[in-house]
C-alpha cells in the first residue's frame, strides 16, 4: 500500500516540461521517517521545516533538489488534493511509481493552459487572501496559464 505521494507543483512543472527541483511529498502518517530515509539515501541534510504542520525538508545537494515531506491534509490523498488551490496543483503520483491521480482534471487544464481555481481564497499565516497575492498568480500574468474560476471554466 502506498504511504507517500509526489504532489502539486512538481507534477505540474513536469507536465509543462520544466526542470523539477522542488518536490512536495504528502505522507499518510508522520513524514519524519520517510524524510530521514531519503536523506540517508541522498546523503543530504534533513530537518524539521514546520513544527505546526509536521513538515520535514531534505536537501539533495548533488542533484540540486529539495524535498518537502508533509502529512496528508485529510483521510486520503484524494481528500488532500481536493483541498489544494488550483487544479494544476491537485495531482499526485505514488512516490514508488504508478499512475497519476488527478481527481480535478489538472492535467487537462495544463494541456488547455488554464489555471482553474479549486478554492476562491487561500490561507496564509491565518489570513485569507485573494488570488492577487497568491504565489501562482504570476503565471497567469505572464501568460503561461489563463486564470479561470470553476464557473468560467464550464
N, C-alpha and C positions, 0 to 999 in steps of 0.2 A: 504494500500500500504506500502511495506517495505521501511523504511528510512535508515536502517543500516544493515551491514553485517559483520560477523566474516570473516576475510580474511587471506590468507597467511600461515605463519608458524604454527599457532595454529592448523589449519586443517591438515596440513602436519604431524605434530607431533602426532595428534590424530590418523590419519590413520596408522602411524608407530607404534602405541601402546605406545607412550611415554607420560609421565606426561606433561600436558599443564599448564604453569604458566604465559606465556607472550601471551596476546591476543590482536591482532590488529583488530580494528573495523573501517570500511570505512563507512562514513555517507554522505547521499545526503544532501548537505547544510552545515550549520555551526555545527560542532560537540560539541560545548560547552554545549548546553542544555542537550544532551544525556549523556555527561560525568558527568555533575553535578547531573543528575537524578540517575545514577548508584552510584556515590559517596554517595549520601544520603541513598540509599538502603543498601549499604555495610558499611556505617558509616566510610568511609575512606577519606583520603585527595584527593583533586583534584587540579591540577594546569596546567597552560599552559606549554606545553612541547616545542613547537616551534611556535614562532610568524610568522616566514616566511612561514611555511607550515600549520598554523592554527591547529596544533595538541594539544591535551589535554591528560593528564595522570590521571588515577585513581588507587590508591593502595588499595587493599583489604587485610589488614593485617591478618585478621582471616584465609583466605584461602591461603595466600601467592601468590596471583595472581596480576599481573599488567596488566591494560587495557590501550591501547593507541588508542585514537579516532582521526581520521583524515578525512578531506573531500575526497570524491571520486576524483580520478585523471581522469577526463573525464566526459562525459554526462551520463554514465550509469555504473553499476557495471561491465558489460562485458567489456566495454572500459577500465575501471580501471585495470581489470585482464590482459588484453592484453598488458598493459604497464609494467608488472612485469618482474622480471629477469628470473625465471625458471618456467617451467610448474607446478612443485610441489608446488610453492608458488602462482600460479594463479588460486586459487579456493576460493569460497565464500559460505557462508550459511547465510540465513537471521537470524539476531540476535534473532528474535522472533520465530525461528523454521522454518523448511521446508527443502526442498531438496537441495543437494549440487549443486552449479553452477560451472561447470568445462568445460569451452569452449575450453581449450587447451589440455585436456586429462591428467591432473596432477595425477589423481587417478590411471590411467592405468600405468603411469610412475613410481609411487610409488610401485605398485604391481610388476613391472618389475625391480625394484631397479635401475632406470635410472634417472639421473639428466640431464634433457634436457633444454638447454638454449632457452629462448624466444628471448632475445636480446644478441648479442655478447659482449656488453660492458655495463657498468652501470656507473652512475654518482654519485660521492661523493664529496660534497663541491665544485661543479663546475668543477671538473676534471673527465674526463672519464678514467676508468681504466679497465684492463683486468681481467679475472677470477682469476688470481693468487692472487690478493688481495681481491677478493670478499669474504664476510664472510661465504657464503655457501660452498665454495670450500673445506674446511677441511673435510666435509662429504665425498667428493669424495676420498680424500687422505686416509681417514680411512677405505675405502672400503664399507661404508654403501650404497652408491649410485654410479653408474658408470656415469661419466660425458660424455655427448654427445652433439653435436650441432644438429640442425634440419636436416642438410644434412646427418650426420652419422646415424641418427635415422630412416631414410626412408629405 
